Amino acid sequence: MIELEGLTKRYGDKVAVNNLTFAVRPGIVTGFLGPNGAGKSTTMRMMLGLDRPTAGDVRIDGQHYDQLKDPLTYIGALLDAKAMHGGRSAFNHLLCLAQSNGISKARVHEVLDTVGLTAVAKKKAKGFSLGMGQRLGIAGALLGDPRILMFDEPVNGLDPEGIHWIRNLMKSLAAQGRTVFVSSHLMSEMALTADHLVVIGQGRLLADTSMADFIQQNSRSYVRIRTPQRERLLDVLHQAGITVVESGSGVLEVDGGKSEQIGELAASHQLVLHELSPQQASLEEAFMQLTAESVEYHAHSDAPAAAPAAQQQGWGDGWKKD
């Protein structure tokens, strides 16, 4: 388990993390969400003792990170896939980590096989693609067979097969009773992976709840209805005390989860329905709703679609594409 209590980090006048208190529990995948600049990376670095808190406390299975003996056997983390010596082979990179934490050489072979890098184990890491680097970083996190795992943007650079693999890996690790904490900006993937969400904005805790409750509390749920007998259905619903909103194109909307009641009313009055479908917002929509006031960097839709012609012609003459 990871426990944070009043965790705070200031850089001069800038408060990067502001009095965070929450626990990351075993047996589930906990997603860590927040806009850019929210303080996610700083929080994760403080969990691993890479940054010292200005105030508050963070404990890994009841201990501070610097108190852990052979820390890779307690907690494995992927924060930066590029944090490795590019001149070392994948095997030697992992072997150095293993030897410094009392882990056997055999375990290096096991994790290379787990992440699918056995065939390139002797190749230097500097020649790896972004996705291969991610796999090597994940292998390093798994190396000590830890009870706690932290991943920052683990699907970055992975192809669809790799994304499917890391999703199932995180779920299987949680199913084994391990603590799995993952930060990602890819909302569609987080919705498929996480059971619980911790959401921060401008360094403050905004939500600490289940995935289902988060979406329900931060979005509108309604029932969408289409019928060729619109006026009759409106009368029936009005008599039943059900408020209906007309959204255009003949579509009716009823707030709340009343699809069964509406279907039964329509059937009892022999009304034909072409559509009766409960609608629920996506994780992305719920996240945008909650964090709208916490976004530090705003893009503007009225920005120019293209650079001026003179700049476009300047690529290669002092200009550099990102």
Secondary structure, DSSP 8 states (H G I E B T S, - for coil): -EEEEEEEEEETTEEEEEEEEEEE-TTSEEEEE--TTSSHHHHHHHHTTSS--SEEEEEETTB-GGG-SSGGGTEEEES-TT-S-TTSBHHHHHHHHHHHTT--HHHHHHHHHHHT-GGGTTSBGGG--HHHHHHHHHHHHHTT--SEEEEESTTTT--HHHHHHHHHHHHHHHHTT-EEEEE-S-HHHHHHH-SEEEEEETTEEEEEEEHHHHHHHTS--EEEEE-S-HHHHHHHHHHTT---EEEETTEEEEESS-HHHHHHHHHHTT---SEEEEE---HHHHHHHHHGGG-SS---TTS-SS--HHHHTTBTTTB---
